Amino acid sequence: MKKKRILSGMRPTGKLHLGHLVGALGNWAVLQDDYECFFMVADWHALMSEYVNPSKMKEYVIDNVVDWISCGVSVDKSAIFVQSDVGAHLDLFAILSCLVPLGWLQRCPTYKEQLRELKQKEITTYGFLGYPVLQAADILIYQAECVPIGEDQLPHLELTREIARRFNSLYKTKVLRDPQPLLTSFPRFLGLDGRKMSKSYDNCIYLSDSKDLVKKKTMSMITDPKRIKLTDNGHPDKCNVCSYYKVFAPELKEEVAKKCSHAEIGCTDCKRKIGDILIERLSPIQEKRNKLLSDKQQILDIINKGNKKANQLTSAILADVKKAMGL
Ligand code: TRP
């Protein structure tokens, strides 16, 4: 049976952290066995918010791809490519821009949220409003059937489906396919302070953090605020450290939760232990990472290979799109 096709992407705006591993990369590494996968560094999307100071992006592109591979994305099974190296994304973006009503974009909940949250960034631009149109083009130019994403991206997928339907009905075609979301099983992974793990909150454990830094960071984690003394019973269901056990040491989670709720283990010991577990988990990733980083040309070759595969497929689909329009 022919494998279904997947397209997903990540913006190269910084180093990757545990949130990326739990929310995306772990999932990508599993999916590539059952799907034909295209994984993209979404550098155009990054530029839409980072255009004032984009000079570090080039470095993040390489660094992120290195992390993807170190976390199990396979060069043989999947195509790893860079959005701006595959021209058809922008071609379809331009085509779709002609037929997407402004209201759809102005009403998009992620757009309204970003305008509220990213006040320090001037994103009231023409380009940023069109962010979801480019994302739709990314997906539709592969005729991707499935898109692994986090919950936060669902409005963009819904828009993608609406845009595909509008295109298909305008030109009486079926060339653009309705994609389905593939949500990660662990949708919300929180940072050291209990908020969403994010660079801008300075609450991340990075995949590249040293052992000492991981130790220091885990010891600083916020635990159950109601547990003040060691003899107080804890509430593991309300403790972020406990959710780290759930992800990184599920076999210990029940035991630790039980001990915590009976005050048989203190937060310090609990955090020390999860710190050790994280260090152990990150160690093979970092080993692979360091090896890859020592041969940058190899990474460039991997990207070139992915670009080629992506260019081949998308130029054929772009030709069909134009044909459907009578262009
Ligand atoms: N907007 C996505 C994010 O911030 C990144 C992205 C760009 C993407 N194009 C995509 C994700 C296409 C899935 C499919 O996470």
py3Dmol code that shows the C-alpha trace and the ligand (Angstrom):
import py3Dmol

protein = """\
ATOM      1  CA  MET A   1       0.000   0.000   0.000  1.00  0.00           C
ATOM      2  CA  LYS A   2       1.189   3.493  -0.791  1.00  0.00           C
ATOM      3  CA  LYS A   3       2.265   5.458   2.272  1.00  0.00           C
ATOM      4  CA  LYS A   4       0.354   8.614   3.119  1.00  0.00           C
ATOM      5  CA  ARG A   5       2.328  11.816   2.871  1.00  0.00           C
ATOM      6  CA  ILE A   6       3.246  14.092   5.767  1.00  0.00           C
ATOM      7  CA  LEU A   7       4.517  17.647   5.745  1.00  0.00           C
ATOM      8  CA  SER A   8       5.551  19.454   8.880  1.00  0.00           C
ATOM      9  CA  GLY A   9       7.839  22.298   9.766  1.00  0.00           C
ATOM     10  CA  MET A  10       9.573  24.291  12.436  1.00  0.00           C
ATOM     11  CA  ARG A  11      10.731  27.890  12.412  1.00  0.00           C
ATOM     12  CA  PRO A  12      14.487  28.424  12.900  1.00  0.00           C
ATOM     13  CA  THR A  13      14.213  31.096  15.581  1.00  0.00           C
ATOM     14  CA  GLY A  14      16.537  29.618  18.200  1.00  0.00           C
ATOM     15  CA  LYS A  15      18.076  26.524  19.727  1.00  0.00           C
ATOM     16  CA  LEU A  16      15.726  23.602  20.280  1.00  0.00           C
ATOM     17  CA  HIS A  17      14.572  22.555  23.744  1.00  0.00           C
ATOM     18  CA  LEU A  18      12.755  19.718  25.493  1.00  0.00           C
ATOM     19  CA  GLY A  19       9.426  21.164  24.378  1.00  0.00           C
ATOM     20  CA  HIS A  20      10.424  20.559  20.755  1.00  0.00           C
ATOM     21  CA  LEU A  21      11.509  17.022  21.570  1.00  0.00           C
ATOM     22  CA  VAL A  22       8.270  16.156  23.365  1.00  0.00           C
ATOM     23  CA  GLY A  23       5.932  18.172  21.171  1.00  0.00           C
ATOM     24  CA  ALA A  24       7.319  17.421  17.726  1.00  0.00           C
ATOM     25  CA  LEU A  25      10.571  15.563  17.190  1.00  0.00           C
ATOM     26  CA  GLY A  26       9.670  12.430  19.139  1.00  0.00           C
ATOM     27  CA  ASN A  27       6.515  12.229  17.069  1.00  0.00           C
ATOM     28  CA  TRP A  28       8.316  12.841  13.766  1.00  0.00           C
ATOM     29  CA  ALA A  29      10.789  10.059  14.493  1.00  0.00           C
ATOM     30  CA  VAL A  30       7.924   7.596  15.027  1.00  0.00           C
ATOM     31  CA  LEU A  31       5.792   8.721  12.079  1.00  0.00           C
ATOM     32  CA  GLN A  32       8.534   8.367   9.489  1.00  0.00           C
ATOM     33  CA  ASP A  33       8.166   4.576   9.588  1.00  0.00           C
ATOM     34  CA  ASP A  34       4.564   4.683   8.409  1.00  0.00           C
ATOM     35  CA  TYR A  35       4.414   7.823   6.287  1.00  0.00           C
ATOM     36  CA  GLU A  36       6.317   9.463   3.474  1.00  0.00           C
ATOM     37  CA  CYS A  37       7.696  12.413   5.419  1.00  0.00           C
ATOM     38  CA  PHE A  38       8.831  15.893   4.435  1.00  0.00           C
ATOM     39  CA  PHE A  39      10.261  17.920   7.300  1.00  0.00           C
ATOM     40  CA  MET A  40      10.914  21.561   6.619  1.00  0.00           C
ATOM     41  CA  VAL A  41      12.896  24.369   8.180  1.00  0.00           C
ATOM     42  CA  ALA A  42      10.367  27.175   7.813  1.00  0.00           C
ATOM     43  CA  ASP A  43      12.767  30.058   7.339  1.00  0.00           C
ATOM     44  CA  TRP A  44      10.311  32.308   5.487  1.00  0.00           C
ATOM     45  CA  HIS A  45       7.929  31.949   8.401  1.00  0.00           C
ATOM     46  CA  ALA A  46      10.727  32.801  10.831  1.00  0.00           C
ATOM     47  CA  LEU A  47      11.537  35.905   8.822  1.00  0.00           C
ATOM     48  CA  MET A  48       7.963  37.131   9.172  1.00  0.00           C
ATOM     49  CA  SER A  49       8.522  37.777  12.863  1.00  0.00           C
ATOM     50  CA  GLU A  50      12.328  38.104  13.001  1.00  0.00           C
ATOM     51  CA  TYR A  51      12.866  40.395  10.013  1.00  0.00           C
ATOM     52  CA  VAL A  52      14.432  43.176  12.084  1.00  0.00           C
ATOM     53  CA  ASN A  53      17.382  41.005  13.027  1.00  0.00           C
ATOM     54  CA  PRO A  54      17.525  37.882  10.861  1.00  0.00           C
ATOM     55  CA  SER A  55      21.285  37.372  10.818  1.00  0.00           C
ATOM     56  CA  LYS A  56      21.310  34.439  13.265  1.00  0.00           C
ATOM     57  CA  MET A  57      18.759  32.461  11.292  1.00  0.00           C
ATOM     58  CA  LYS A  58      21.349  30.864   9.056  1.00  0.00           C
ATOM     59  CA  GLU A  59      23.082  29.357  12.061  1.00  0.00           C
ATOM     60  CA  TYR A  60      19.796  28.124  13.559  1.00  0.00           C
ATOM     61  CA  VAL A  61      18.871  26.367  10.309  1.00  0.00           C
ATOM     62  CA  ILE A  62      21.925  24.121  10.617  1.00  0.00           C
ATOM     63  CA  ASP A  63      21.673  23.781  14.381  1.00  0.00           C
ATOM     64  CA  ASN A  64      18.007  22.743  14.219  1.00  0.00           C
ATOM     65  CA  VAL A  65      18.575  20.183  11.489  1.00  0.00           C
ATOM     66  CA  VAL A  66      21.406  18.738  13.582  1.00  0.00           C
ATOM     67  CA  ASP A  67      19.025  18.415  16.527  1.00  0.00           C
ATOM     68  CA  TRP A  68      16.324  16.807  14.380  1.00  0.00           C
ATOM     69  CA  ILE A  69      18.705  14.110  13.254  1.00  0.00           C
ATOM     70  CA  SER A  70      20.143  13.683  16.743  1.00  0.00           C
ATOM     71  CA  CYS A  71      16.612  13.112  18.044  1.00  0.00           C
ATOM     72  CA  GLY A  72      15.945  10.363  15.531  1.00  0.00           C
ATOM     73  CA  VAL A  73      14.719  11.982  12.321  1.00  0.00           C
ATOM     74  CA  SER A  74      16.234   9.721   9.706  1.00  0.00           C
ATOM     75  CA  VAL A  75      18.029  11.029   6.675  1.00  0.00           C
ATOM     76  CA  ASP A  76      17.178   7.850   4.779  1.00  0.00           C
ATOM     77  CA  LYS A  77      13.496   7.705   5.618  1.00  0.00           C
ATOM     78  CA  SER A  78      12.573  11.391   5.493  1.00  0.00           C
ATOM     79  CA  ALA A  79      13.290  14.420   3.349  1.00  0.00           C
ATOM     80  CA  ILE A  80      14.804  17.226   5.411  1.00  0.00           C
ATOM     81  CA  PHE A  81      14.726  20.507   3.537  1.00  0.00           C
ATOM     82  CA  VAL A  82      14.720  24.294   3.787  1.00  0.00           C
ATOM     83  CA  GLN A  83      11.577  26.163   2.750  1.00  0.00           C
ATOM     84  CA  SER A  84      13.392  28.996   0.974  1.00  0.00           C
ATOM     85  CA  ASP A  85      15.308  26.491  -1.181  1.00  0.00           C
ATOM     86  CA  VAL A  86      12.077  25.132  -2.617  1.00  0.00           C
ATOM     87  CA  GLY A  87      10.580  27.825  -4.813  1.00  0.00           C
ATOM     88  CA  ALA A  88       7.134  26.318  -5.328  1.00  0.00           C
ATOM     89  CA  HIS A  89       6.144  27.268  -1.768  1.00  0.00           C
ATOM     90  CA  LEU A  90       6.217  30.936  -2.720  1.00  0.00           C
ATOM     91  CA  ASP A  91       4.565  30.337  -6.092  1.00  0.00           C
ATOM     92  CA  LEU A  92       1.562  28.710  -4.496  1.00  0.00           C
ATOM     93  CA  PHE A  93       1.623  31.301  -1.700  1.00  0.00           C
ATOM     94  CA  ALA A  94       1.286  34.047  -4.322  1.00  0.00           C
ATOM     95  CA  ILE A  95      -1.516  32.226  -6.111  1.00  0.00           C
ATOM     96  CA  LEU A  96      -3.439  31.603  -2.904  1.00  0.00           C
ATOM     97  CA  SER A  97      -2.922  35.203  -1.783  1.00  0.00           C
ATOM     98  CA  CYS A  98      -5.102  36.265  -4.706  1.00  0.00           C
ATOM     99  CA  LEU A  99      -8.099  34.296  -3.512  1.00  0.00           C
ATOM    100  CA  VAL A 100      -7.954  34.356   0.294  1.00  0.00           C
ATOM    101  CA  PRO A 101     -10.341  36.976   1.698  1.00  0.00           C
ATOM    102  CA  LEU A 102      -8.708  39.385   4.144  1.00  0.00           C
ATOM    103  CA  GLY A 103     -11.373  38.692   6.743  1.00  0.00           C
ATOM    104  CA  TRP A 104     -10.282  35.060   7.096  1.00  0.00           C
ATOM    105  CA  LEU A 105      -6.813  36.231   8.094  1.00  0.00           C
ATOM    106  CA  GLN A 106      -7.878  39.110  10.317  1.00  0.00           C
ATOM    107  CA  ARG A 107     -10.209  36.785  12.220  1.00  0.00           C
ATOM    108  CA  CYS A 108      -7.578  34.081  12.709  1.00  0.00           C
ATOM    109  CA  PRO A 109      -7.220  33.515  16.495  1.00  0.00           C
ATOM    110  CA  THR A 110      -3.445  32.965  16.359  1.00  0.00           C
ATOM    111  CA  TYR A 111      -3.020  36.293  14.563  1.00  0.00           C
ATOM    112  CA  LYS A 112      -5.040  38.166  17.168  1.00  0.00           C
ATOM    113  CA  GLU A 113      -3.162  36.430  19.985  1.00  0.00           C
ATOM    114  CA  GLN A 114       0.263  37.217  18.528  1.00  0.00           C
ATOM    115  CA  LEU A 115      -0.637  40.865  18.075  1.00  0.00           C
ATOM    116  CA  ARG A 116      -1.560  40.940  21.774  1.00  0.00           C
ATOM    117  CA  GLU A 117       1.470  38.981  23.021  1.00  0.00           C
ATOM    118  CA  LEU A 118       4.317  40.109  20.800  1.00  0.00           C
ATOM    119  CA  LYS A 119       3.877  43.832  21.382  1.00  0.00           C
ATOM    120  CA  GLN A 120       7.636  44.423  21.261  1.00  0.00           C
ATOM    121  CA  LYS A 121       7.810  43.017  17.726  1.00  0.00           C
ATOM    122  CA  GLU A 122       6.332  45.046  14.926  1.00  0.00           C
ATOM    123  CA  ILE A 123       4.266  42.385  13.276  1.00  0.00           C
ATOM    124  CA  THR A 124       1.413  44.529  12.046  1.00  0.00           C
ATOM    125  CA  THR A 125       2.815  43.920   8.589  1.00  0.00           C
ATOM    126  CA  TYR A 126       1.395  42.748   5.302  1.00  0.00           C
ATOM    127  CA  GLY A 127       3.621  39.653   5.447  1.00  0.00           C
ATOM    128  CA  PHE A 128       2.693  38.549   8.931  1.00  0.00           C
ATOM    129  CA  LEU A 129      -1.022  38.733   8.203  1.00  0.00           C
ATOM    130  CA  GLY A 130      -0.356  36.249   5.418  1.00  0.00           C
ATOM    131  CA  TYR A 131       1.491  33.792   7.681  1.00  0.00           C
ATOM    132  CA  PRO A 132      -1.282  31.167   7.512  1.00  0.00           C
ATOM    133  CA  VAL A 133      -1.511  31.483   3.720  1.00  0.00           C
ATOM    134  CA  LEU A 134       2.149  30.525   3.395  1.00  0.00           C
ATOM    135  CA  GLN A 135       1.572  27.664   5.816  1.00  0.00           C
ATOM    136  CA  ALA A 136      -1.366  26.525   3.677  1.00  0.00           C
ATOM    137  CA  ALA A 137       0.856  26.677   0.596  1.00  0.00           C
ATOM    138  CA  ASP A 138       3.523  24.626   2.444  1.00  0.00           C
ATOM    139  CA  ILE A 139       1.035  21.865   3.090  1.00  0.00           C
ATOM    140  CA  LEU A 140      -0.985  21.960  -0.131  1.00  0.00           C
ATOM    141  CA  ILE A 141       2.009  22.057  -2.493  1.00  0.00           C
ATOM    142  CA  TYR A 142       2.855  18.524  -1.230  1.00  0.00           C
ATOM    143  CA  GLN A 143      -0.750  17.310  -1.395  1.00  0.00           C
ATOM    144  CA  ALA A 144       0.028  16.224   2.160  1.00  0.00           C
ATOM    145  CA  GLU A 145      -2.644  14.040   3.709  1.00  0.00           C
ATOM    146  CA  CYS A 146      -1.472  14.510   7.274  1.00  0.00           C
ATOM    147  CA  VAL A 147       0.181  17.304   9.211  1.00  0.00           C
ATOM    148  CA  PRO A 148       1.698  16.594  12.637  1.00  0.00           C
ATOM    149  CA  ILE A 149       1.228  19.770  14.662  1.00  0.00           C
ATOM    150  CA  GLY A 150       0.624  21.044  18.156  1.00  0.00           C
ATOM    151  CA  GLU A 151      -2.833  22.139  19.238  1.00  0.00           C
ATOM    152  CA  ASP A 152      -1.836  25.775  18.855  1.00  0.00           C
ATOM    153  CA  GLN A 153      -1.551  25.274  15.086  1.00  0.00           C
ATOM    154  CA  LEU A 154      -5.066  23.884  14.574  1.00  0.00           C
ATOM    155  CA  PRO A 155      -6.538  27.199  13.387  1.00  0.00           C
ATOM    156  CA  HIS A 156      -3.905  27.273  10.635  1.00  0.00           C
ATOM    157  CA  LEU A 157      -4.827  23.802   9.493  1.00  0.00           C
ATOM    158  CA  GLU A 158      -8.505  24.706   9.481  1.00  0.00           C
ATOM    159  CA  LEU A 159      -7.691  27.735   7.304  1.00  0.00           C
ATOM    160  CA  THR A 160      -5.615  25.519   5.025  1.00  0.00           C
ATOM    161  CA  ARG A 161      -8.634  23.303   4.510  1.00  0.00           C
ATOM    162  CA  GLU A 162     -10.881  26.282   3.789  1.00  0.00           C
ATOM    163  CA  ILE A 163      -8.379  27.701   1.326  1.00  0.00           C
ATOM    164  CA  ALA A 164      -8.095  24.341  -0.457  1.00  0.00           C
ATOM    165  CA  ARG A 165     -11.869  24.120  -0.717  1.00  0.00           C
ATOM    166  CA  ARG A 166     -12.142  27.643  -2.078  1.00  0.00           C
ATOM    167  CA  PHE A 167      -9.460  26.953  -4.673  1.00  0.00           C
ATOM    168  CA  ASN A 168     -11.006  23.660  -5.735  1.00  0.00           C
ATOM    169  CA  SER A 169     -14.478  25.123  -6.067  1.00  0.00           C
ATOM    170  CA  LEU A 170     -13.292  28.203  -7.982  1.00  0.00           C
ATOM    171  CA  TYR A 171     -11.447  26.127 -10.571  1.00  0.00           C
ATOM    172  CA  LYS A 172     -13.646  23.011 -10.418  1.00  0.00           C
ATOM    173  CA  THR A 173     -10.727  20.787  -9.564  1.00  0.00           C
ATOM    174  CA  LYS A 174      -9.550  18.391  -6.866  1.00  0.00           C
ATOM    175  CA  VAL A 175      -5.883  19.238  -7.159  1.00  0.00           C
ATOM    176  CA  LEU A 176      -5.590  20.595  -3.607  1.00  0.00           C
ATOM    177  CA  ARG A 177      -6.194  17.937  -0.959  1.00  0.00           C
ATOM    178  CA  ASP A 178      -7.815  18.335   2.430  1.00  0.00           C
ATOM    179  CA  PRO A 179      -5.110  17.642   5.030  1.00  0.00           C
ATOM    180  CA  GLN A 180      -5.778  16.102   8.457  1.00  0.00           C
ATOM    181  CA  PRO A 181      -3.972  17.075  11.677  1.00  0.00           C
ATOM    182  CA  LEU A 182      -1.958  14.511  13.631  1.00  0.00           C
ATOM    183  CA  LEU A 183      -1.860  15.828  17.171  1.00  0.00           C
ATOM    184  CA  THR A 184       0.938  14.842  19.526  1.00  0.00           C
ATOM    185  CA  SER A 185      -0.115  12.654  22.410  1.00  0.00           C
ATOM    186  CA  PHE A 186       1.495  15.064  24.866  1.00  0.00           C
ATOM    187  CA  PRO A 187       0.185  18.434  23.776  1.00  0.00           C
ATOM    188  CA  ARG A 188       1.376  20.708  26.601  1.00  0.00           C
ATOM    189  CA  PHE A 189       4.897  20.535  27.910  1.00  0.00           C
ATOM    190  CA  LEU A 190       5.710  23.170  30.480  1.00  0.00           C
ATOM    191  CA  GLY A 191       8.915  24.992  31.301  1.00  0.00           C
ATOM    192  CA  LEU A 192      10.820  25.306  34.572  1.00  0.00           C
ATOM    193  CA  ASP A 193       8.385  27.915  35.896  1.00  0.00           C
ATOM    194  CA  GLY A 194       5.205  26.085  34.915  1.00  0.00           C
ATOM    195  CA  ARG A 195       4.418  28.246  31.891  1.00  0.00           C
ATOM    196  CA  LYS A 196       4.653  26.919  28.348  1.00  0.00           C
ATOM    197  CA  MET A 197       8.302  26.093  27.584  1.00  0.00           C
ATOM    198  CA  SER A 198       9.470  28.961  25.418  1.00  0.00           C
ATOM    199  CA  LYS A 199      12.629  30.870  24.664  1.00  0.00           C
ATOM    200  CA  SER A 200      10.881  34.153  25.362  1.00  0.00           C
ATOM    201  CA  TYR A 201       9.989  33.034  28.906  1.00  0.00           C
ATOM    202  CA  ASP A 202      13.572  31.953  29.640  1.00  0.00           C
ATOM    203  CA  ASN A 203      12.281  28.699  31.156  1.00  0.00           C
ATOM    204  CA  CYS A 204      13.787  26.116  28.791  1.00  0.00           C
ATOM    205  CA  ILE A 205      16.063  23.149  29.063  1.00  0.00           C
ATOM    206  CA  TYR A 206      17.853  23.125  25.720  1.00  0.00           C
ATOM    207  CA  LEU A 207      18.800  19.890  23.988  1.00  0.00           C
ATOM    208  CA  SER A 208      22.366  21.184  23.984  1.00  0.00           C
ATOM    209  CA  ASP A 209      22.537  22.163  27.683  1.00  0.00           C
ATOM    210  CA  SER A 210      25.505  20.751  29.604  1.00  0.00           C
ATOM    211  CA  LYS A 211      25.024  18.242  32.413  1.00  0.00           C
ATOM    212  CA  ASP A 212      25.698  20.891  35.036  1.00  0.00           C
ATOM    213  CA  LEU A 213      23.227  23.272  33.493  1.00  0.00           C
ATOM    214  CA  VAL A 214      20.498  20.613  33.290  1.00  0.00           C
ATOM    215  CA  LYS A 215      21.171  19.827  36.953  1.00  0.00           C
ATOM    216  CA  LYS A 216      20.998  23.463  37.952  1.00  0.00           C
ATOM    217  CA  LYS A 217      17.866  24.105  35.913  1.00  0.00           C
ATOM    218  CA  THR A 218      15.931  21.089  37.199  1.00  0.00           C
ATOM    219  CA  MET A 219      16.782  22.007  40.784  1.00  0.00           C
ATOM    220  CA  SER A 220      15.227  25.420  40.133  1.00  0.00           C
ATOM    221  CA  MET A 221      11.898  23.968  38.970  1.00  0.00           C
ATOM    222  CA  ILE A 222       8.743  25.137  40.652  1.00  0.00           C
ATOM    223  CA  THR A 223       6.914  22.311  42.454  1.00  0.00           C
ATOM    224  CA  ASP A 224       3.551  22.023  44.227  1.00  0.00           C
ATOM    225  CA  PRO A 225       3.108  25.497  45.804  1.00  0.00           C
ATOM    226  CA  LYS A 226       0.949  24.030  48.598  1.00  0.00           C
ATOM    227  CA  ARG A 227       3.768  21.803  49.818  1.00  0.00           C
ATOM    228  CA  ILE A 228       5.787  24.063  52.055  1.00  0.00           C
ATOM    229  CA  LYS A 229       7.425  21.708  54.562  1.00  0.00           C
ATOM    230  CA  LEU A 230       8.998  18.348  53.849  1.00  0.00           C
ATOM    231  CA  THR A 231       6.360  16.741  56.080  1.00  0.00           C
ATOM    232  CA  ASP A 232       3.453  18.223  54.070  1.00  0.00           C
ATOM    233  CA  ASN A 233       1.746  15.811  51.733  1.00  0.00           C
ATOM    234  CA  GLY A 234       2.355  16.798  48.104  1.00  0.00           C
ATOM    235  CA  HIS A 235      -0.117  17.009  45.198  1.00  0.00           C
ATOM    236  CA  PRO A 236       1.704  15.328  42.324  1.00  0.00           C
ATOM    237  CA  ASP A 237      -1.169  15.958  39.924  1.00  0.00           C
ATOM    238  CA  LYS A 238      -0.533  19.677  40.386  1.00  0.00           C
ATOM    239  CA  CYS A 239       3.255  19.436  40.201  1.00  0.00           C
ATOM    240  CA  ASN A 240       5.114  20.141  36.990  1.00  0.00           C
ATOM    241  CA  VAL A 241       8.019  17.905  38.067  1.00  0.00           C
ATOM    242  CA  CYS A 242       5.599  15.010  38.170  1.00  0.00           C
ATOM    243  CA  SER A 243       4.604  15.673  34.570  1.00  0.00           C
ATOM    244  CA  TYR A 244       8.292  15.447  33.646  1.00  0.00           C
ATOM    245  CA  TYR A 245       8.329  11.945  35.170  1.00  0.00           C
ATOM    246  CA  LYS A 246       5.257  11.133  33.126  1.00  0.00           C
ATOM    247  CA  VAL A 247       7.121  11.989  29.933  1.00  0.00           C
ATOM    248  CA  PHE A 248      10.691  10.925  30.666  1.00  0.00           C
ATOM    249  CA  ALA A 249      10.312   8.143  33.246  1.00  0.00           C
ATOM    250  CA  PRO A 250       6.741   6.807  33.007  1.00  0.00           C
ATOM    251  CA  GLU A 251       7.805   3.614  34.802  1.00  0.00           C
ATOM    252  CA  LEU A 252       8.676   5.646  37.920  1.00  0.00           C
ATOM    253  CA  LYS A 253       5.784   8.051  37.818  1.00  0.00           C
ATOM    254  CA  GLU A 254       3.297   6.082  39.962  1.00  0.00           C
ATOM    255  CA  GLU A 255       5.847   5.339  42.647  1.00  0.00           C
ATOM    256  CA  VAL A 256       7.125   8.914  42.844  1.00  0.00           C
ATOM    257  CA  ALA A 257       3.592  10.307  42.880  1.00  0.00           C
ATOM    258  CA  LYS A 258       2.642   7.968  45.716  1.00  0.00           C
ATOM    259  CA  LYS A 259       5.698   8.850  47.768  1.00  0.00           C
ATOM    260  CA  CYS A 260       5.119  12.557  47.148  1.00  0.00           C
ATOM    261  CA  SER A 261       1.494  12.441  48.250  1.00  0.00           C
ATOM    262  CA  HIS A 262       2.549  10.645  51.461  1.00  0.00           C
ATOM    263  CA  ALA A 263       5.476  12.977  52.105  1.00  0.00           C
ATOM    264  CA  GLU A 264       7.927  10.120  51.728  1.00  0.00           C
ATOM    265  CA  ILE A 265      10.079  11.917  49.184  1.00  0.00           C
ATOM    266  CA  GLY A 266      11.047  15.569  49.239  1.00  0.00           C
ATOM    267  CA  CYS A 267      10.957  17.929  46.260  1.00  0.00           C
ATOM    268  CA  THR A 268      14.733  18.280  46.252  1.00  0.00           C
ATOM    269  CA  ASP A 269      15.294  14.532  45.919  1.00  0.00           C
ATOM    270  CA  CYS A 270      12.512  14.298  43.390  1.00  0.00           C
ATOM    271  CA  LYS A 271      14.085  17.013  41.253  1.00  0.00           C
ATOM    272  CA  ARG A 272      17.587  15.619  41.600  1.00  0.00           C
ATOM    273  CA  LYS A 273      16.362  12.296  40.311  1.00  0.00           C
ATOM    274  CA  ILE A 274      14.525  13.713  37.286  1.00  0.00           C
ATOM    275  CA  GLY A 275      17.616  15.813  36.554  1.00  0.00           C
ATOM    276  CA  ASP A 276      19.701  12.632  36.355  1.00  0.00           C
ATOM    277  CA  ILE A 277      17.087  11.020  34.123  1.00  0.00           C
ATOM    278  CA  LEU A 278      17.104  13.993  31.752  1.00  0.00           C
ATOM    279  CA  ILE A 279      20.890  14.003  31.602  1.00  0.00           C
ATOM    280  CA  GLU A 280      20.835  10.335  30.704  1.00  0.00           C
ATOM    281  CA  ARG A 281      18.181  10.924  28.045  1.00  0.00           C
ATOM    282  CA  LEU A 282      20.063  13.848  26.519  1.00  0.00           C
ATOM    283  CA  SER A 283      23.459  12.209  26.566  1.00  0.00           C
ATOM    284  CA  PRO A 284      23.125  10.096  23.360  1.00  0.00           C
ATOM    285  CA  ILE A 285      21.393  13.020  21.621  1.00  0.00           C
ATOM    286  CA  GLN A 286      24.287  15.315  22.496  1.00  0.00           C
ATOM    287  CA  GLU A 287      26.852  12.762  21.469  1.00  0.00           C
ATOM    288  CA  LYS A 288      25.258  12.516  18.047  1.00  0.00           C
ATOM    289  CA  ARG A 289      24.860  16.264  17.919  1.00  0.00           C
ATOM    290  CA  ASN A 290      28.543  16.924  18.572  1.00  0.00           C
ATOM    291  CA  LYS A 291      29.575  14.425  15.959  1.00  0.00           C
ATOM    292  CA  LEU A 292      27.297  15.991  13.340  1.00  0.00           C
ATOM    293  CA  LEU A 293      28.398  19.514  14.192  1.00  0.00           C
ATOM    294  CA  SER A 294      31.990  18.581  13.482  1.00  0.00           C
ATOM    295  CA  ASP A 295      31.119  17.970   9.827  1.00  0.00           C
ATOM    296  CA  LYS A 296      29.008  20.848   8.611  1.00  0.00           C
ATOM    297  CA  GLN A 297      29.365  19.833   4.980  1.00  0.00           C
ATOM    298  CA  GLN A 298      27.553  16.609   5.764  1.00  0.00           C
ATOM    299  CA  ILE A 299      24.565  18.595   7.037  1.00  0.00           C
ATOM    300  CA  LEU A 300      24.568  20.770   3.941  1.00  0.00           C
ATOM    301  CA  ASP A 301      24.587  17.605   1.805  1.00  0.00           C
ATOM    302  CA  ILE A 302      21.616  16.221   3.732  1.00  0.00           C
ATOM    303  CA  ILE A 303      19.690  19.447   3.184  1.00  0.00           C
ATOM    304  CA  ASN A 304      20.595  19.466  -0.505  1.00  0.00           C
ATOM    305  CA  LYS A 305      19.300  15.954  -0.896  1.00  0.00           C
ATOM    306  CA  GLY A 306      16.026  16.896   0.837  1.00  0.00           C
ATOM    307  CA  ASN A 307      15.696  20.077  -1.224  1.00  0.00           C
ATOM    308  CA  LYS A 308      16.043  18.069  -4.390  1.00  0.00           C
ATOM    309  CA  LYS A 309      13.314  15.624  -3.442  1.00  0.00           C
ATOM    310  CA  ALA A 310      11.039  18.468  -2.326  1.00  0.00           C
ATOM    311  CA  ASN A 311      11.690  20.451  -5.514  1.00  0.00           C
ATOM    312  CA  GLN A 312      10.911  17.476  -7.701  1.00  0.00           C
ATOM    313  CA  LEU A 313       7.571  16.756  -6.113  1.00  0.00           C
ATOM    314  CA  THR A 314       6.409  20.338  -5.663  1.00  0.00           C
ATOM    315  CA  SER A 315       7.231  21.486  -9.180  1.00  0.00           C
ATOM    316  CA  ALA A 316       5.057  18.677 -10.547  1.00  0.00           C
ATOM    317  CA  ILE A 317       2.176  19.632  -8.242  1.00  0.00           C
ATOM    318  CA  LEU A 318       2.617  23.322  -9.053  1.00  0.00           C
ATOM    319  CA  ALA A 319       2.280  22.473 -12.745  1.00  0.00           C
ATOM    320  CA  ASP A 320      -1.008  20.684 -11.998  1.00  0.00           C
ATOM    321  CA  VAL A 321      -2.222  23.648  -9.971  1.00  0.00           C
ATOM    322  CA  LYS A 322      -1.520  26.056 -12.816  1.00  0.00           C
ATOM    323  CA  LYS A 323      -3.124  23.726 -15.310  1.00  0.00           C
ATOM    324  CA  ALA A 324      -6.265  23.539 -13.173  1.00  0.00           C
ATOM    325  CA  MET A 325      -6.422  27.343 -13.295  1.00  0.00           C
ATOM    326  CA  GLY A 326      -5.881  27.420 -17.057  1.00  0.00           C
ATOM    327  CA  LEU A 327      -2.566  29.249 -16.688  1.00  0.00           C
TER     328      LEU A 327
END
"""
ligand_1 = """\
15
LIG
N 3.628 27.626 11.969
C 4.348 26.454 12.405
C 4.828 26.670 13.833
O 5.074 27.773 14.246
C 5.533 26.140 11.519
C 5.097 25.749 10.147
C 5.291 26.457 9.005
C 4.404 24.563 9.803
N 4.758 25.790 7.951
C 4.203 24.624 8.385
C 3.938 23.458 10.523
C 3.529 23.614 7.721
C 3.249 22.455 9.851
C 3.053 22.545 8.448
O 4.989 25.703 14.539
"""
view = py3Dmol.view(width=600, height=400)
view.addModel(protein, "pdb")
view.setStyle({"model": 0}, {"cartoon": {"style": "trace"}})
view.addModel(ligand_1, "xyz")
view.setStyle({"model": 1}, {"stick": {}})
view.zoomTo()
view.show()
